[in-house]
Amino acid sequence: MKFDIIYHKLEELYGEQLCAVDKFKTPYKVLISCIISLRTKDEVTELASKRLFKVAPAAQNMIKLTSDEISRLIYPAGFYRRKGKQILNISKILVEKYNGIPPDNIEALLKLPGVGRKTANLVLSAGFGKNAICVDTHVHRISNRTGIINTKTPEETEYKLMENLSKKYWKEINHLMVLHGKAICTPISPKCSQCVLNNICEKIDVTKSR
């Protein structure tokens, strides 16, 4: 299958590298760092998360802070004030309902304020080690660009990949495609001449490349 080739080529290239969120192993830290990461560069996410977790490594610690204190700790993450309020709100819910630990099923995760499918699936895969496909813009773009699937939205991509791919690939898809999307398979003018997938990629909707 074409995806087997793609997966193994990307794993060989990026298998030892970690995305910012992947460095925080507990479900709670994965959840909070994923919230911080939205509209924020990886390097900023990592530093902001480390500052926050040094003060509040668990939900029980987080609820002792104010939203302003949380916002200051995660600055300059994008929308840091809004995220400060969200992090405090979610932490309070987790302490009240789940003993401070995020639930390990997508239905309950999606009920947390501001948590969408991408974040929920990342908590399941990176936090709990469960088979789940986290689809962000990179996974959606690369999956369609290479011709693995043909979908219009990230949610469609998630379900189509789940339908067609062996579960052994699910957890690592996001990790590998995010790194490739940032380094080579960029949204505009991808570096096709440097890409390990150049010979098998269908380059769908690519009008200009390097």
N, C-alpha and C positions, 0 to 999 in steps of 0.2 A: 504493500500500500504506500502511496505517495507520502502520507504523513509520517510513516515509520522512518523514511529517509530524512525528511525534514527534522524530525525530533532528534535523531541521532547526530545529525550534522550540528545542530544548535547545542546539543548537550556536550559534544566534544569541544565546542568553542567556548561555551559559557558555564559549563557544569560546576566549576569551582567558584564562580562569582556569586555574590549575594546582592539582591536589591535591598534598599533601606529597611523596608518593613520585614523582610525575611530574617533580619538580624535579631528581632525581638520574638522569642520563642513561646512565651506563655500566651494563651488565648486573649487575656485582657490587654497585654501590651501590643499584640498584633492588632486588636480592634482599635485601640486608641491611636497607635502610630498610623494606621490606615486612615483614620479620620484626619489626622494632622497632614497626611500626604496629599490630600485632595487639593488640586491647583497649586502644588508646592513641589519644588525640585527635590530630588532624592537627598542631596547633601544637606539641605536645610531641614528636611524631615528627620534625618538621622540625628542631627545635633539637637534639634528641638525636642525630639522624643527622649534623648538621653538626659537632657536638662530636667525635663518633667519627671521622668521615672526615678531620677536621683532623689527627688523630693517626695514623690508619690508613686512607689512601685506597684501598688495595688489599689483597687477601688476603695478599700477602707481608708487608705491614706488620702486618696484624691478628694473624698467628700469633706475632708477637714479644711480644704482650701476654698477660696472664693473663685468665682469665674474670672475675676480680674487678675488674680494671682496666677491662675492657669494660663490665661492669655499672655501675660508677661513672660512666662516661662517658655511658651512655644513661639513667641515672636522671633523672626519675621515670617513665619508660615502664613500663607494666604488666608485671609478671612480669620485671623487669629482670635478676634473678639468673639465672633460667632462660634468658632470651634471651642473656645473656652467654656462658653455656656453649654454647648452640646456635650462636651466631655464630662462636665460636672453633672448634668442631668442624667446621662447614661450611667455614670458611676453610682448615683443615688439609686437608680432603678435596679442595678445589678446587686447592690448591697441589700436592698429591701426584698428582692424576689429570688435572687440566685446565689446568695452567700458570697457575692463579689466576683463570681466567675461567669463569663458570658455563657449563654445556653449553647448546646452543641447541635442544634438543629436550625435549619434555615428559616422555618416558619417563625420561631421565637426571635431569632436575630433580626428579622425584617420588621418586627414590631418595635424595636428600639428606635428612638427619635433620630431621623436623618440617615439611618442605615439602609443602603440599597443592596442589590444582589451582588455587586462586585465586592463590596466590603464584607458582606455576610459569607460569601464563598471563600474569600481569603482567610477569614477567621477559621473556617472549617478546615481548609487545606493546610495553611501555614501554622495555625494555632493548635488545632486538634489532630492534625495528620490524617484527616479524612479525605476520601476521594471526592473532590469538588473542583469545578472549573471556574476560575475567576477570570471573567472577561472584561478587560478594559479596552481603551482605544487601540492599544498596540495589538492585542490578541485579535480584536475584531478586524483591524486593518490587514494584518499579515495573513490571517486565515483566508480572507477574501482575495487578497492580492495574489497569493500563491496559487489560488484556484482549488484549495481544499474544499471550500464550501462557497455558497452564494447566498448571502443574507443581507438584510437592510439595517438591522439594529443589533447592538450588543446582546440583548436578551435572546433574539433569534439565534445568534451565533452560539451562545451558551447551550441552548437546547439541541442545536444541530451537531455541535461537537460531541455532546453527551450521547447523542443517537448513533454517531458514526465512529467514535474512537474507543479503543480499549481503555478500561479504567486505569491501567498502569501508567497512562500518560496524563491523566487529569490534573494531578497535583502540581506537576512541573511546567505545564503549558504557560502559565502566566509568567513565571520566573524567567523562562528562556526567551519568550517573545517580547517581554518588556525590555530586556537587555539588548536584544537584536533590534528592536524598534527604535531605541535611543541611539544606538551606535551606527547602524547601517540602514535599516528599512524605515527611514524617516517618512513622515506624511507627505512632504513635498520634496521632489528631486532626490529620491533614495540613491544610495551608493551601490547601484547594481553591479558595477564593475569589480567591487571589492567583496561581493556577497557570496558566501559559500553555497547559497541556494540558486545562484544565477542560472544554472543550466536546467533547473527543474521548475523554476518559478514562472507562472504564466503572465506575471506583470500586469494584471488586470487593472485598468484605469490609471496606469502609469503613463503619463504623457511626456515627462522629462526625467532623466536620471543622470547620475554621474558615474 
